[in-house]
Amino acid sequence: MTAPLDVLVVGAGPTGLALATQLRSYATPFRIVDRSLDRARESRAPAIQPRTLEMLAPFGVTDGLVERGNATVGLHLHLPRRELRVPVFDVGCDDTPYPFLLFLPQSETEAVLSAHLTARDVTVERGTELLTAEPEGEYVTCLLRHRDGTEETVRARYVVGCDGAHSTVRARAGIAFEGYAYPQTFLLADLEADGLEPGAVHTYMTAAGLLFFFPLGTPATWRMIAMHPPGAPGSGDDVTLDLLQRIADDWTPDRPTLRDPVWMTSFRIHNRGAAHYRKGPFFLAGDAAHIHSPAGGQGMNTGIQDALNLGWKLAHVCRGAAPEELLETYEAERAPVGDGVRRLTDRAFTVGTSSHPALRLARTRLAPHVAPLLLRATGARARLFRTVSELGIHYRRGPASVTGPRRPRQGPRAGDRLPDTPAGLQRRVAGPDYHLLLTGPDRAWPEDPPLDGRGDLVRVHRLGAQSPWPGIAHALVRPDGYVGYLTRGTDLTGLRAYLDHWLPAP
């Protein structure tokens, strides 16, 4: 039996790879396994949200993602008898260095993350399946089966299930996966489509349902998603180019010519969530914890952000720098986010696909008149951007978000993400540490703020007036870029109490 691990990561999709990337940045002993023999070659999730790009930036992978992707995509909304060119991310995005939705196939996202890990001597163990996982004392005893049929027993303090909707970790932990399946069947294909304006998402809203064309670039120019027409043939392996062409002819005025499919399939959509994100030494992240409609491009991004919320907490607890209680904040913070995404995508999916007469009427008669009015309202567009981009996610009600006795009147609150500034604040505080931000004149602060032996875990930044908060204030930013503690003034008593609780002095 090999030496015990701190963490066994099960599943090497984007969620598992992101978790491995963060654990590696802390030199945490871990292994990452996946039953599949190879990473995803299909495009699957085609877009990365701004907040995900922000959270991956400290590891040095975001630039590679942006170089491979398409950040200049527009949105064309095709309504009955009307076409709208919708401004995308033109408002509400002045506090992020990534004010765009990056279109990049999931296969490319996985390739960038995998290359990052390989360069740091991390091996993704493909063709390795988790068979059993039994807690025994302070470790979980796990039985793995490798691609050659040999079996291996490993012990890990924690096991994280990033292994998808049919999660073995979730089953071994005995965590329920509750929800329902939608009745509609969808068709998906990566192909060429002659006649579509390039560089834009094309959305067709019809009485029969929704049809999308997303610009991919690779492995094909377009990703097509459409509802399966009632009564039409084609399911599973029976999806044909003729069926897809008939849908394009019937549902679009453009009637693009479809050809050269790389991948065609049908699928059903579920809306399910895990009853818990943690049970003892077991954790769930990504599709193992929540699955839902792809509306809004939230799924992969939510999973990656699950991983980056959990990874630093596991690393700090495993190295003895934080109490076990810190791990309890994972479910407290991420489960509300997962539940919110499920509710949001359910509403969008229902409006777009329901056969109810009132909703069909809304899609065909009301939308052409109401949509232009809504799109002209910059406030509404800004709120929509903050939601879809996931920049609006916060943990204000979480147990690790604390406001001192004097909350600043402006700026982000405890539990909010740290916004970027013209001086590049996010890049300045990137890294696996906590970051203490001191605002106002330097003379207001001691030359060496007392950190009581935590100097290797907390970096101090004197922002002066280049700060999200006016006047004199101080904030402690967590390794995942969220504000943990915040107050006005120079009294560090509350900060010390926060550090004593969540980052005890060695």
Secondary structure, 3 states (H helix, E strand, C coil): CCCCEEEEEECCCHHHHHHHHHHHHCCCCEEEEECCCCCCCCCCCCEECHHHHHHHHHHCCHHHHHHHCECCCEEEEEECCEEEEECCCCCCCCCCCCCCCEECCHHHHHHHHHHHHHCCCCCEEECCEEEEEEEECCEEEEEEECCCCCEEEEEEEEEEECCCCCCHHHHHHCCCEEEEEEEEEEEEEEEEEECCCCCEEEEEECCCCEEEEEECCCCCCEEEEEECCCCCCCCHHHCCHHHHHHHHHHHCCCCCEEEEEEEEEEEEEEEEEECCCEECCEEECHHHCEECCCCCCCHHHHHHHHHHHHHHHHHHHHCCCCCCHHHHHHHHHHHHHHHHHHHHHHHHHHHHHCCCHHHHHHHHHHHHHHHHHHHHCHHHHHHHHHHHCCCCCCCCCCCCCEECCCCCCCCCCCCCECCCCCCCHHHHCCCCCEEEEEECCHHHCCCCCCCCCCCCCEEEEEEECCCCCCCCEEEEECCCCEEEEEEECCCCHHHHHHHHHHCCCC
